[in-house]
């Protein structure tokens, strides 16, 4: 079973990518920066989920 943090992190990364692209297209630097920040937060959340999965798998063994 995959930790919910991995799923939510991936969703944040996608949302951040879209937001960054919209910011670039519209020339809105703030939206672009928010998108980049959201991608970074999503990556971090995904790593937390990975760590939880590894711990859970190690405990099951």
C-alpha positions in Angstrom: 0.0 0.0 0.0 1.3 3.4 -0.9 1.4 6.2 1.7 -1.1 9.0 1.1 1.8 11.5 1.3 3.3 10.1 -1.9 0.0 10.5 -3.8 -0.6 14.0 -2.4 3.0 15.0 -3.2 2.7 13.9 -6.8 -0.6 15.9 -7.1 1.1 19.0 -5.7 4.0 18.6 -8.2 1.6 18.4 -11.1 -0.4 21.4 -9.8 2.8 23.3 -9.3 4.0 22.5 -12.9 0.7 23.8 -14.3 0.8 26.9 -12.2 4.4 27.6 -13.2 3.6 27.2 -16.8 0.6 29.5 -16.6 2.8 32.1 -14.8 5.4 31.9 -17.6 2.8 32.2 -20.4 1.1 35.1 -18.7 4.3 36.8 -17.6 3.2 36.6 -14.0 6.3 36.1 -12.0 4.5 35.6 -8.7 2.3 32.8 -10.1 5.4 31.2 -11.6 7.3 31.4 -8.3 4.3 29.9 -6.5 4.2 27.0 -8.9 7.9 26.3 -8.4 7.4 26.4 -4.6 4.5 24.1 -4.8 6.5 21.6 -6.9 9.3 21.7 -4.2 6.7 21.1 -1.5 5.2 18.2 -3.4 8.7 16.6 -3.9 9.3 16.9 -0.1 6.0 15.4 0.7 6.6 12.6 -1.7 9.9 11.9 0.0 8.2 11.7 3.4 5.8 9.2 1.9 8.6 7.1 0.5 10.3 7.1 3.9 7.1 6.0 5.6 6.7 3.2 3.0 10.2 2.0 3.7 9.7 1.9 7.4 6.4 0.1 7.0 8.0 -2.5 4.7 10.9 -3.0 7.1 8.5 -3.6 10.0 6.5 -6.1 8.1 9.6 -8.3 7.5 
